[in-house]
Amino acid sequence: MMPRSDLKIRLTLRIAAIATFCFVAGAAYLLSDADRAARARIAHAAGLAANSLDLQQSKLDWVRVLSPPFPDLQNAATVVMEPGLCIAYRPTGGELVQRICSGTETGPGRIPTAFATLYRGLFGPDWEVTRPVHAHGAVIGEAVAWLDGATIAAQVWHALAPLLAVMLATLLLLCVLVYAALARALRPTRLIRAGLERIAANDLSARLPPFDLAELSAVREVFNHLAEDLQRTVAERNALTHRLISVQDEERKRLARELHDEFGQNLTAIRALAASAGPTPECDSIARISTAMMESLRGTLFRLRPPDVEELGLTASLNGLVSGWNGRSRNGPRFEIALEGPLDRLPVAIGADLYRIAQEGITNAAKHAQATRVTLSLAMTDAEITLSVTDDGAAQDETTARPGMGLLGMRERVAMLGGQLSITSGASGTVLCARVPVAGDATAERAA
């Protein structure tokens, strides 16, 4: 996975790269122009020297006594000489006869070695330009001019150094201004990210404010539209879930009532008839079976219709739940309870939901985790209610749990209360944890 980089830095670096390319292209043009100018000066010096020598040959033909010796490049040197320039005369097929050179330019400080190497590598070493010298209509030699490469490199460097400094300062200033402009332009992305984080945290009331940029305004419209649709969908789902759970609770009460009134009474009658028939082995067997069935029916009725939280309170109801499990599982896991906070001050509807969540969690741990100890904990603070069921049995989570274990019902009840349900498993067992806000909108709505 490639490392992520800041968009402002990435765009600034790209703009800096483009600006640097433009600056380098401009510097290359200036170097090339300096090279052309140097060649033009050398060609001009060679031409002047050739013309001066041609004129000297003409004077020799007319005035042989007073004419200076040939060649004499002094007059031409007076006109064209500059630092690093040399002019000379070379007869046809011979060596240089006379050479006049000017000293190299020292300038204010030495030039960088890297620049001198680069310049001489691009444009070559010393340049030489020749022009023919005539006498009596024939070529008798040539005027030669050349310029020292180090000197011209120094001249170009002294001319370019201030410009390069200006370019560097401009590049740095451009980077700073571009980064500041991008940071200001991308500032709304922080609001977009904050809005997404609120949506991820189930705060569906999050909305984005208006933006100046058209692109961000389009993002805002889509975001707000999706948030509104999601909020409406979640509200409808919660209402439907609330209705379904209410119907389920009513159906449980109806079923418990029918079992108690019909099936329970029939079992009682069977046991009474068996007792009145006399102490026979068959009657005793019928009585024992009837008694076992009534005990099983009593546990089923307890699970279908828990004690009235409004009358007993949440604390007493949960203590009765744990005591009932301990009484029925003599050879099974040991059930423990830990309560903290003013739990009986909660609204009845919320207390009933918490009781159902605890009941489902204990049932799952007792029947499916093969645990030896199950602990129910319920703590209430000013901001949050935390309900947890911890067991030391086999690992269970939402991906491995089997259907019908009540996880969906628990999750929906917790969602109605505006909380979150999590299940974590490890080598020491499984922890089911429900966190519910005390003063959340969903809690207030559920209490109403």
Rosetta blueprint (number, residue, H / E / L):
1 M L
2 M L
3 P L
4 R L
5 S L
6 D L
7 L H
8 K H
9 I H
10 R H
11 L H
12 T H
13 L H
14 R H
15 I H
16 A H
17 A H
18 I H
19 A H
20 T H
21 F H
22 C H
23 F H
24 V H
25 A H
26 G H
27 A H
28 A H
29 Y H
30 L H
31 L H
32 S H
33 D H
34 A H
35 D H
36 R H
37 A H
38 A H
39 R H
40 A H
41 R H
42 I H
43 A H
44 H H
45 A H
46 A H
47 G H
48 L H
49 A H
50 A H
51 N H
52 S H
53 L H
54 D H
55 L H
56 Q H
57 Q H
58 S H
59 K H
60 L H
61 D H
62 W H
63 V L
64 R L
65 V L
66 L L
67 S L
68 P L
69 P L
70 F L
71 P L
72 D L
73 L L
74 Q H
75 N H
76 A H
77 A H
78 T H
79 V H
80 V H
81 M L
82 E L
83 P L
84 G L
85 L E
86 C E
87 I E
88 A E
89 Y E
90 R E
91 P E
92 T L
93 G L
94 G L
95 E L
96 L L
97 V L
98 Q E
99 R E
100 I E
101 C E
102 S L
103 G L
104 T L
105 E L
106 T L
107 G L
108 P L
109 G L
110 R L
111 I L
112 P L
113 T H
114 A H
115 F H
116 A H
117 T H
118 L H
119 Y H
120 R H
121 G H
122 L H
123 F H
124 G L
125 P L
126 D L
127 W E
128 E E
129 V E
130 T E
131 R E
132 P E
133 V E
134 H E
135 A E
136 H L
137 G L
138 A E
139 V E
140 I E
141 G E
142 E E
143 A E
144 V E
145 A E
146 W E
147 L E
148 D L
149 G H
150 A H
151 T H
152 I H
153 A H
154 A H
155 Q H
156 V H
157 W H
158 H H
159 A H
160 L H
161 A H
162 P H
163 L H
164 L H
165 A H
166 V H
167 M H
168 L H
169 A H
170 T H
171 L H
172 L H
173 L H
174 L H
175 C H
176 V H
177 L H
178 V H
179 Y H
180 A H
181 A H
182 L H
183 A H
184 R H
185 A H
186 L L
187 R L
188 P H
189 T H
190 R H
191 L H
192 I H
193 R H
194 A H
195 G H
196 L H
197 E H
198 R H
199 I H
200 A H
201 A L
202 N L
203 D L
204 L L
205 S L
206 A L
207 R L
208 L L
209 P L
210 P L
211 F L
212 D L
213 L L
214 A H
215 E H
216 L H
217 S H
218 A H
219 V H
220 R H
221 E H
222 V H
223 F H
224 N H
225 H H
226 L H
227 A H
228 E H
229 D H
230 L H
231 Q H
232 R H
233 T H
234 V H
235 A H
236 E H
237 R H
238 N H
239 A H
240 L H
241 T H
242 H H
243 R H
244 L H
245 I H
246 S H
247 V H
248 Q H
249 D H
250 E H
251 E H
252 R H
253 K H
254 R H
255 L H
256 A H
257 R H
258 E H
259 L H
260 H H
261 D H
262 E H
263 F H
264 G H
265 Q H
266 N H
267 L H
268 T H
269 A H
270 I H
271 R H
272 A H
273 L H
274 A H
275 A H
276 S H
277 A L
278 G L
279 P L
280 T L
281 P H
282 E H
283 C H
284 D H
285 S H
286 I H
287 A H
288 R H
289 I H
290 S H
291 T H
292 A H
293 M H
294 M H
295 E H
296 S H
297 L H
298 R H
299 G H
300 T H
301 L H
302 F H
303 R H
304 L H
305 R L
306 P L
307 P L
308 D L
309 V H
310 E H
311 E H
312 L H
313 G L
314 L H
315 T H
316 A H
317 S H
318 L H
319 N H
320 G H
321 L H
322 V H
323 S H
324 G H
325 W H
326 N H
327 G H
328 R H
329 S L
330 R L
331 N L
332 G L
333 P L
334 R E
335 F E
336 E E
337 I E
338 A E
339 L E
340 E E
341 G L
342 P L
343 L H
344 D H
345 R H
346 L L
347 P L
348 V H
349 A H
350 I H
351 G H
352 A H
353 D H
354 L H
355 Y H
356 R H
357 I H
358 A H
359 Q H
360 E H
361 G H
362 I H
363 T H
364 N H
365 A H
366 A H
367 K H
368 H H
369 A L
370 Q L
371 A L
372 T L
373 R E
374 V E
375 T E
376 L E
377 S E
378 L E
379 A E
380 M E
381 T L
382 D L
383 A L
384 E E
385 I E
386 T E
387 L E
388 S E
389 V E
390 T E
391 D E
392 D L
393 G L
394 A L
395 A L
396 Q L
397 D L
398 E L
399 T L
400 T L
401 A L
402 R L
403 P L
404 G L
405 M L
406 G L
407 L H
408 L H
409 G H
410 M H
411 R H
412 E H
413 R H
414 V H
415 A H
416 M H
417 L L
418 G L
419 G L
420 Q E
421 L E
422 S E
423 I E
424 T E
425 S E
426 G E
427 A L
428 S L
429 G E
430 T E
431 V E
432 L E
433 C E
434 A E
435 R E
436 V E
437 P E
438 V L
439 A L
440 G L
441 D H
442 A H
443 T H
444 A H
445 E H
446 R H
447 A H
448 A L
